[in-house]
Amino acid sequence: MEESGAKFKEGDIVLGYYQVLGIIGRGDFGVVYKVKGIKGRYRGKILALKVASNPYGVEYLWKEAQTLILLNHPNIISLQSYLYKKDRGELYVLYELMDVGDLKDYVLSKGGLSEEEALKVLWNITNGLAFLHSRGYIHSDIKPENIFGKKVLRSIVWKLGDFGLLKIRGSVSVLDVKGTLGYIAPEVFRGEIHRSSDIFSLGCLFYFTLFQRDPFHSEDRKEKLKRNKECVYEVPKGFSPKVEELIRRMLEPDYRKRFRTAVELKEYLVSEGLV
């Protein structure tokens, strides 16, 4: 149960309110624990607790916490509360537990998703992203590791998470532009980012759900970078013409010809009968 960099181990009581049940994983900020509330308003509830204890991690997680408090949507991970311990320089953030884990592990464990299931994932995330876009935000780091699943009755609801790179539309400088290779819109490499840049990343994510790799996959990083910048990819055969067309439209190299926002993408998915 001990993991390198982990501050707490199974059975530990954190802040007097939460018992550690295990480690879920880690992010750029620090470690994520599965915890159970032992008293107070979350008594008996199973939750996820992120703990940041280095200056970079605290700053990253603080930005996410400040953002998520303002965002309440069924396809965006819900933040429950947070506490900054100034004397220790530590930030504790409590989230709903996403019991399925992240989309990357889920897709790889299933050997890729069927067209129907991949479209359901896309619909869930498009809904969350449309909510963000309608409020003037750009997520700027959409990738399978930042999408999380939760069991609801017999199905899975997918939610958008990890808001540490969230941008406010119109406030982005070239130095702010970041992302994950294989999921970066071509214009981002030129120092531009738009809400349609999220659509490109979402198209790469949709491609991953079907084929278990991003569209620009290469073992050679330089080659992958080149493919991503120039938007060079192929769509394997075996999928419906509508899905092929959807991928082509989402991965349009010119951001002005792409869906401008997730709201536009939602309308297209409905009009084409894809959801």
Secondary structure, 3 states (H helix, E strand, C coil): CCCCCCCCCCCCEECCCEEEEEEEEECCCEEEEEEEECCHHHECCEEEEEEECCHHHHHHHHHHHHHHCCCCCCCECCEEEEEEECCCCEEEEEEECCCCEEHHHHHHHHCCCCHHHHHHHHHHHHHHHHHHHHCCEECCCCCHHHEEEEEECCEEEEEECCCCCCEECCCCCHHHCCCCCCCCCHHHHCCCCCHHHHHHHHHHHHHHHHHCCCCCCCCCHHHHHHHHHHCCCCCCCCCCHHHHHHHHHHCCCCCCCCCCCHHHHHHHHHHCCCC
